[in-house]
Amino acid sequence: MTERPEELDEKSSPLEKTFAVLEFVAERGGATAKEVSDALGYPMPSVYRLAKALVQTGYLVHLKDKGRFELGYKPHQLAVSLHRQIGVPSPVKAVIADLHHRVSMAAYFAVYRGADVVVAYIVDSPEHPRLTPLSFGFHEAAHATAFGKIMLAGMNDLQRDQYLAVHGTRPLQEATITDPQELRAHLDTVMLDGIAWEHEEFVPEKTCAAVGVHNGAGMVVGSVAVSTDTHLMKGREHQVELALRETANMVSKYFRMGSAR
């Protein structure tokens, strides 16, 4: 999220200031130079200079008749490239879609990207929407999400400690597990059970579950997950667990053999 004036460092580099302008315009869906200046605390000449550089490189466009800046076309090109890099094969997309229709819940597929746990694909519907703020590329709060927990449980102690040292375990809800020792014990149970449950730790009144996806060496390389209202999950835990395990097995076969049914 774009920094506010009280959070800005006067010693911020030109690059940091440029990105701050870009992010502010993106968040607002467009902004005038004065709005940028007021929000970020930059002098108007600086705002025009930074915005001009962003316009010249295609990241912003200047709508002269409206006197405002909006996103250009370069961010879309970058987004397309990002989707390509975190590519989800069609057979995997198909089984995630089948999971969504089978249990009537939002369905997710997450993978590792470097040291991050990243949401790579989501299938939902107006009747069964995804959790807010989950979207493609979401890579936060692994300690409080089911798909994150199953992947943290698959890490060795050193990897897990390094991940949590960087990302932390900030409290999102009253039920969020933030104590390192308690979280470690919880993840040990997740590893033994082979399924992660998350009850209102990430979003109020929502429950999620996830099962790991394994490669040929048996290592967790991803996870499949679902989410729904807590009251709608009650009494369906066994059905949901069975569907998740079957889906995870199919996706695991793809990663082991290059095919999925």
Buried (B, 14 or more C-beta within 10 A) or exposed (E): EBBEEEEBEEEBEEEEBBBBBBBBBBEBEBBBBEBBBBBBBBEEEBBBBBBEBBBEEBBBBBEEEEEBBBBBEBBEEEEEEEBEEBEBBEBBBBBBEBBBEBBBBBBBBBBBBEEBBBBBBBBBEEEBBBBEEBEBBBBBBBBBBBBBBBBBBBBEEEEBEEBBEEBEBEEBBEEBBBEBEEBBEBBEEBBEEBBBBBBBBBBEEBBBBBBBBBEEEEEBBBBBBBBBEBEEBEEBEEEBBEBBBBBBBBBBBBBBEEEBE
